Amino acid sequence: MEVFAMHAHVLGASRFVVCRRDGTGLTLDRDGDPAVAHSVDEAASQAARYIRELLVRAQRQEHLWSLTIRVGGISIPYGERPPMPVIPLGGRSLPSTDLISRIYAEYREGDGPRKALENGLRIIRALTSSSRVAA
């Protein structure tokens, strides 16, 4: 069962990470490079480090970039490029009073990739710490 996924794109390069629950725990697939995590928080931190390596290029060189986070049936787009099709948009929309909508609203267009990743991590942690993501 998928717990969360992240996809980043900067200047023709992309990185994709998916965290899944299997029968024994959590596995993290970083573009085909598997890893094990002992908690969702650890998996999210590992995924963020991997994604951040690519997003730093956009921060330093002011390239167009995108980041899409998928968690709990919600796809959340960030950035200056349209979200990439690896994580299709869709899923449910959020009411404006929902905690996740409030966290997402803290990110402002132009905040940049570092803040987008931080905002996405907050959303992953909020959704996975609640009962909305089944064990």
Buried (B, 14 or more C-beta within 10 A) or exposed (E): EEBBBBBBBBEEEBBBBBBBBEEEEBBBBBEEEEBEBEEBBBBBBBBBEBBBEBBEBBBEEEBEBBBBBBBBEBBBBBBBBEBBEBBEEEBEEBEEEBBBBEBBEEBEEEEBBEBBBBBBBBBBBBBBEEEBBEE
